[in-house]
Amino acid sequence: MKKLALLVAVAGAVLLVVRRNKSAKAEADLWREATAPTEN
């Protein structure tokens, strides 16, 4: 039972890190698009 709880905790932590990285990348892409020089 302890192994299962540990596995669930590790999986949750990994999921949290992956979500945070995707969110940060999406925000960085948005800022890059918003601050890119416009072409005439």
C-alpha positions as CSV (number, residue, x, y, z in Angstrom):
1,M,0.0,0.0,0.0
2,K,2.9,2.4,0.8
3,K,4.4,1.6,-2.6
4,L,1.1,2.5,-4.3
5,A,0.9,5.8,-2.4
6,L,4.5,6.6,-3.3
7,L,3.8,5.8,-7.0
8,V,0.7,8.1,-7.0
9,A,2.7,10.9,-5.4
10,V,5.5,10.6,-7.9
11,A,3.1,10.5,-10.8
12,G,1.3,13.5,-9.5
13,A,4.5,15.5,-9.2
14,V,5.6,14.6,-12.7
15,L,2.3,15.6,-14.1
16,L,2.5,18.9,-12.2
17,V,6.0,19.6,-13.6
18,V,4.9,18.7,-17.2
19,R,1.8,21.0,-17.0
20,R,3.9,23.8,-15.6
21,N,6.5,23.5,-18.4
22,K,3.8,23.5,-21.0
23,S,2.1,26.5,-19.5
24,A,5.5,28.4,-19.3
25,K,6.2,27.6,-23.0
26,A,2.8,28.7,-24.1
27,E,3.2,32.0,-22.2
28,A,6.7,32.5,-23.7
29,D,5.4,31.8,-27.2
30,L,2.6,34.3,-26.6
31,W,5.0,37.0,-25.4
32,R,7.3,36.3,-28.4
33,E,4.4,36.8,-30.8
34,A,3.1,39.9,-29.0
35,T,6.5,41.6,-28.9
36,A,7.7,40.5,-32.4
37,P,8.4,43.4,-34.7
38,T,5.7,43.9,-37.3
39,E,6.6,43.7,-40.9
40,N,5.4,46.4,-43.4
